[in-house]
């Protein structure tokens, strides 16, 4: 006989997959993030990327509305998918110090809690598979809910919606930073200006290794996904770099929404400009960053958006950097900062 044990697991998974699918539609994933997470190359196809959220929502409906053999097949597909997610986050956590995934739309760091969450969902999927035979073939667990149980189901749904609304990322308030705001002149990718010339093209932040001042090796793109970063490429022997270095503290007070980090082409222990306190300096002795973005002279500034794309620059020279920082401030606050001309 159908009862709570046969109804609850598939309905939980229906809600999870529906939430996940909608979140991925709101914040589309990329093939590059799939690669960073360790998805096999043969599966990193554009059509699969676009189909992924729709497939999750179809699976959600199948969990809610199918039982018997059809429900068993849907539950089997759910176990395979959730087990795959679990393996990917486990591998990412073991191999990458700054692993991240867009499991529910927005990119979040992969932690032990991520692994525990995915393992828990696999256990629920196993329970749903075992109980799938007991629900009606057409209508599934929804049709199996008896009249007196609807109060319980609706109450549980209200709790789930409340948790969802609390956990769902909030919209940025006035003055908060957004990915679009990080482009000083607000150009769109491949946009053209009034003269028909190509405007600023937002390319991907390079996923190259850099070292923090404390010796921690990090992935530049994943580091920028936590907070936008303004890189200031300087060298201690560069005369034009001196005013840039002297103004770092003032610029940080001007733009608290952005991590302003020195980018240095030597190991942390080899120079006097290393900054151990946050935001720590970044060290790139092999020149991976400049080789991946543009060959530049020092001092140079480049803005990395939290959405995995370059948001502005590179610009070279103290005056250009100062103007650039003023542009970023103006895009966020609607006016030029008093200290930046």
C-alpha positions in Angstrom: 0.0 0.0 0.0 1.3 3.5 -0.8 2.2 5.5 2.2 4.6 8.2 3.4 7.6 5.9 2.8 6.7 5.5 -0.9 5.6 9.1 -1.4 8.3 11.2 0.4 11.6 10.2 -1.4 10.4 10.7 -5.0 8.6 14.0 -4.1 11.8 15.2 -2.4 13.8 14.4 -5.5 11.2 16.0 -7.7 11.6 19.2 -5.8 15.4 19.0 -5.9 15.6 18.4 -9.6 13.0 21.1 -10.4 14.9 23.6 -8.3 18.2 22.6 -9.9 16.8 22.8 -13.5 15.3 26.2 -13.0 18.4 27.5 -11.3 20.6 26.4 -14.2 18.2 28.1 -16.7 18.6 31.3 -14.7 22.3 31.0 -14.5 23.5 28.9 -17.5 26.6 26.8 -17.0 29.6 26.7 -19.4 31.6 24.0 -21.0 34.7 25.5 -19.4 33.2 25.0 -15.9 32.3 21.5 -16.8 35.9 20.9 -17.8 37.1 22.4 -14.5 34.8 20.1 -12.6 36.2 17.1 -14.4 33.3 16.2 -16.8 34.7 13.8 -19.5 35.6 15.4 -22.8 33.1 13.3 -24.7 30.3 14.7 -22.6 31.3 18.3 -22.9 29.0 19.1 -25.8 27.1 22.3 -26.3 23.8 20.5 -26.9 24.2 18.5 -23.7 25.0 21.7 -21.8 21.7 23.3 -23.1 19.7 20.1 -22.5 20.9 19.5 -19.0 18.5 21.8 -17.1 15.5 20.7 -19.2 16.4 17.0 -18.6 16.5 17.7 -14.8 13.1 19.2 -14.9 11.7 16.3 -17.0 13.2 13.9 -14.4 11.5 16.0 -11.7 8.1 15.5 -13.3 8.8 11.8 -13.8 9.6 11.4 -10.1 6.3 13.1 -9.2 4.0 11.5 -11.7 5.3 8.0 -12.5 5.3 4.7 -10.6 5.6 1.0 -11.4 8.0 0.2 -14.2 8.0 3.7 -15.5 8.8 5.1 -12.1 11.5 2.5 -11.7 13.2 3.6 -14.9 12.9 7.2 -13.9 14.4 6.4 -10.4 17.2 4.5 -12.1 18.1 7.5 -14.2 18.0 9.7 -11.1 20.4 7.4 -9.3 22.8 7.4 -12.2 22.7 11.2 -12.5 23.1 11.8 -8.8 25.9 9.2 -8.4 27.7 11.0 -11.3 27.4 14.3 -9.5 28.8 12.7 -6.4 31.8 11.2 -8.1 32.6 14.5 -9.8 32.5 16.6 -6.6 34.6 13.9 -4.8 37.2 14.0 -7.5 37.2 17.8 -7.7 37.6 18.1 -3.9 40.6 15.7 -4.0 42.3 17.2 -7.0 41.6 21.0 -7.0 42.3 23.2 -3.9 39.7 25.7 -5.1 37.2 23.4 -6.8 33.7 24.9 -7.5 30.5 23.8 -9.2 27.3 25.3 -10.4 25.2 22.5 -9.0 22.2 24.8 -8.3 22.9 27.5 -10.8 25.3 29.8 -9.0 28.9 28.8 -8.7 29.8 27.7 -5.2 33.0 26.2 -3.7 33.1 22.4 -3.5 33.5 21.4 0.2 32.9 18.4 2.4 29.3 19.6 2.9 28.8 19.4 -0.9 29.9 15.8 -0.8 27.7 15.0 2.2 24.7 16.7 0.4 25.2 14.7 -2.8 25.7 11.5 -0.9 22.5 12.1 1.0 20.6 12.7 -2.3 21.9 9.4 -3.6 20.6 7.6 -0.5 17.2 9.2 -1.1 17.3 8.2 -4.7 18.0 4.5 -3.7 14.9 4.7 -1.4 12.8 6.2 -4.2 13.9 3.3 -6.5 13.0 0.7 -4.0 9.6 2.2 -3.4 8.8 3.1 -7.0 6.9 -0.2 -7.7 4.3 0.6 -5.0 3.1 3.9 -6.6 0.6 4.0 -9.5 2.1 3.8 -12.9 0.4 6.9 -14.1 0.1 9.6 -11.4 2.9 8.2 -9.3 3.3 9.4 -5.8 1.1 12.4 -6.4 -1.8 10.1 -7.3 -1.0 7.9 -4.3 -1.5 10.7 -1.8 -4.8 10.1 0.0 -7.2 12.9 0.8 -6.2 13.1 4.5 -2.5 13.2 3.5 -2.8 16.3 1.4 -2.7 18.5 4.4 0.7 17.0 5.3 1.9 17.3 1.7 0.9 20.9 1.4 2.5 21.7 4.8 5.7 20.1 3.8 5.6 22.0 0.5 5.2 25.3 2.4 8.3 24.4 4.5 10.3 23.6 1.4 9.2 26.9 -0.3 10.2 28.8 2.8 13.6 27.2 2.9 14.0 27.8 -0.9 13.2 31.5 -0.6 15.7 31.9 2.3 18.4 30.0 0.5 17.9 31.6 -2.9 20.5 34.2 -3.9 19.1 37.7 -3.3 19.0 40.4 -6.0 21.7 43.0 -5.6 20.7 46.1 -3.7 21.6 49.6 -4.8 25.4 50.1 -4.6 26.2 46.3 -4.6 28.4 45.0 -7.3 27.1 43.0 -10.3 28.9 41.3 -13.1 27.6 43.9 -15.6 28.6 46.8 -13.4 32.1 45.6 -13.4 32.5 46.7 -17.0 33.3 50.4 -16.6 31.8 51.5 -20.0 29.2 48.8 -19.8 30.0 47.3 -23.2 28.3 44.0 -24.3 30.3 41.2 -25.7 30.9 41.8 -29.4 29.1 45.1 -29.1 29.9 47.9 -31.6 30.0 51.6 -31.0 28.4 54.4 -33.0 31.1 54.3 -35.6 30.6 50.6 -36.1 33.9 49.7 -34.5 34.2 46.7 -32.2 33.8 47.6 -28.5 35.2 45.8 -25.5 34.9 42.0 -25.8 34.6 40.1 -22.6 36.8 37.0 -22.7 37.2 34.3 -20.1 39.4 34.8 -17.1 42.3 32.4 -17.6 42.2 29.4 -15.3 45.9 29.5 -14.6 47.7 28.7 -11.4 48.9 31.6 -9.3 50.4 31.6 -5.8 49.1 33.6 -2.8 51.6 35.4 -0.6 51.2 32.7 2.0 52.3 30.0 -0.5 48.8 28.6 -1.3 48.4 27.6 -5.0 45.1 28.8 -6.4 43.2 28.8 -9.7 42.9 32.5 -10.8 39.4 32.1 -12.3 38.0 30.2 -9.3 39.6 32.8 -7.0 37.8 35.6 -8.9 34.5 33.7 -8.7 34.4 34.4 -5.0 34.9 38.2 -5.3 35.8 40.3 -8.3 39.5 41.1 -8.5 41.4 44.1 -9.8 44.9 42.9 -10.6 47.7 45.5 -10.5 50.8 44.1 -12.3 53.8 45.9 -10.9 57.5 45.3 -10.3 59.6 46.8 -7.5 62.3 48.1 -9.9 59.8 49.9 -12.2 59.8 53.7 -11.7 56.2 54.2 -13.1 55.0 51.5 -10.7 55.9 53.6 -7.6 52.8 55.8 -7.7 50.6 52.8 -8.4 52.0 51.0 -5.3 51.7 54.1 -3.2 48.0 54.5 -4.1 46.9 50.9 -3.5 45.6 51.6 0.0 43.6 54.6 -1.2 42.1 52.7 -4.1 41.1 49.9 -1.8 39.2 52.4 0.4 37.6 53.7 -2.8 36.5 50.3 -4.1 35.7 48.0 -1.1 33.5 46.0 -3.4 36.6 44.7 -5.3 39.7 42.8 -4.1 42.6 44.9 -5.4 45.6 42.6 -5.5 49.2 43.1 -6.6 50.3 40.8 -9.3 54.0 40.0 -9.0 56.3 38.0 -11.3 58.3 36.4 -8.6 57.8 33.9 -5.8 56.4 35.3 -2.5 59.7 34.9 -0.6 61.8 36.6 -3.3 60.6 40.2 -3.0 59.5 43.0 -0.6 56.0 43.7 -2.1 54.4 40.5 -1.0 51.2 41.2 1.0 50.3 38.5 3.5 47.1 40.1 4.7 43.9 40.0 2.7 43.7 40.7 -0.1 47.0 38.9 -0.5 49.3 39.6 -3.4 49.3 37.1 -6.3 52.6 35.7 -7.5 53.1 34.5 -11.1 56.8 33.9 -11.7 56.2 32.0 -15.0 54.0 34.8 -16.4 50.9 32.6 -17.0 48.5 35.5 -16.4 50.0 38.0 -18.9 50.6 35.3 -21.4 46.9 34.3 -21.2 45.5 37.8 -21.4 47.9 40.2 -23.2 51.6 40.9 -23.2 51.9 44.0 -21.0 54.4 46.4 -19.5 54.2 47.4 -15.8 52.2 48.9 -14.3 49.1 47.4 -15.8 45.6 46.9 -14.3 43.0 44.3 -15.4 39.6 43.7 -13.8 38.3 40.1 -13.4 34.5 39.7 -13.0 33.0 37.2 -10.6 31.1 35.7 -13.6 34.4 34.1 -15.0 34.9 36.9 -17.6 37.3 39.8 -17.9 35.4 42.9 -16.9 37.8 45.6 -18.0 41.3 46.3 -19.1 44.2 45.8 -19.4 45.2 49.4 -19.1 48.8 50.5 -18.6 50.3 53.5 -16.8 49.4 55.3 -13.6 47.2 57.9 -15.2 45.2 55.2 -17.2 44.9 53.0 -14.1 43.6 55.9 -12.0 41.1 56.8 -14.7 40.1 53.2 -15.0 39.4 52.9 -11.2 37.3 56.0 -11.5 35.3 54.4 -14.3 34.6 51.3 -12.2 33.6 53.5 -9.2 31.3 55.5 -11.5 29.6 52.4 -12.9 28.8 51.3 -9.3 27.8 54.6 -7.8 26.8 56.9 -10.6 29.4 59.5 -10.0 33.2 60.0 -10.1 35.0 59.4 -6.8 36.3 62.6 -5.2 39.9 61.3 -5.1 40.0 60.0 -8.7 40.1 62.6 -11.5 
